[in-house]
């Protein structure tokens, strides 16, 4: 029997939802185990880093990495897994476009550490102690990974072959991707393995989307009783559908909630947030400064709303007036 | 550095009004600061917010949009679309740490050549006062932290070769 292709799974700055989505394959997970050898999966199996180091370069057929890259450890593992894998696949929003963790690119490293170790209401730390990357005590050395200034998507650190989008990706997309890898029928390198159309195309509310939207106010989902049939934009709710890639089969809009954009943009769009901003703002009814301002008050946090899953991959990447502090030196 | 700083401003001008006004400024031999690079578009409504962010990301110190006065759009509604986008984009740009002076929207009709001169001179002076933006070099500075690992990763490679031997 020929050797089964080797597959590895790894997580970086993520919540664990992507790992759950692998288990969500349900009975299909048996198909996976039948057809591939999982050689590394820290969340579920007992392999260590030195096992990966000992593998031959390129010996893993496909490695699925989820999570954004924030620490030096994640950077190092991304580089190591790249070296050992024929195909490196960014799995889920965080690895694909930065995800929720990259919203912290609005704050400096110092702001984050200060809040987490000093100011957060649940923290009791009168000495204001912070973790040190290197500590020598009684002749013993302890090191922990460095906390970087910037949260990055996987392809901002290493070369990536394919992307599986979503927060988390659906089991269907994962299964399709695995079948494509096993059969070798893969599209051009760099492709996002999901349909290249806007979410509206697969949304059941599409027919009720008016040709001319005319926003007079924006409402948040908890402020109104949402009509389960009608286009959410027509109800004055910010829905990222027009600027977001389909492939999730409209899970959120079918559940009576607006799309928040986790699949990222289609291949024709570079910056998802700018694109939805363009689409939504052009359809405001008011024509005068005052009226426009008033309508826009309904969007209190445009960066958090439009770049919820993609700040790391946006054109500006990060709040531009933040510097870069040294990350490995002892304080 | 600041004494030699010459801002680079990307100017998107609508062909019917502001671009014609810039032409008129030239024909009238009006002199204004040479810091703008004009990109002619059919309508200010054609300016995707991505263009503006991309200009900043590629090193522009400022972005100026010139369109027809409200009510004068050749395509009836284009400049209103531009205006509505500009309102929210100004907030986004500021939330991302870019000073508000770096992004400006002006209505300049085909007859207002002198206004092109005043607006450009004014914007150049303002940006000279706040200094360069230079995002490409900031991006490089941010990413320098990833070089720290090069030594470790080379070490890993050596270990791999040793284990393969």
Interface residues (C-beta under 8 A of the other chain):
Chain A: X53 X54 X56 X57 X72 X75 X76 X79 X80 X83 X106 X146 X148 X149 X150 X156 X157 X269 X270 X271 X273 X274 X275 X277 X278 X281 X282 X284 X286 X287 X289 X292 X293 X296 X299 X302 X303 X306 X314 X315 X316 X317 X318 X319 X320 X321 X322 X323 X324 X327 X328
Chain B: X45 X48 X49 X50 X52 X53 X54 X56 X57 X70 X80 X81 X83 X84 X85 X87 X88 X89 X91 X92 X95 X96 X97 X98 X133 X135 X138 X139 X141 X142 X143 X144 X145 X146 X148 X149 X152 X153 X156 X157 X159 X160 X163 X164
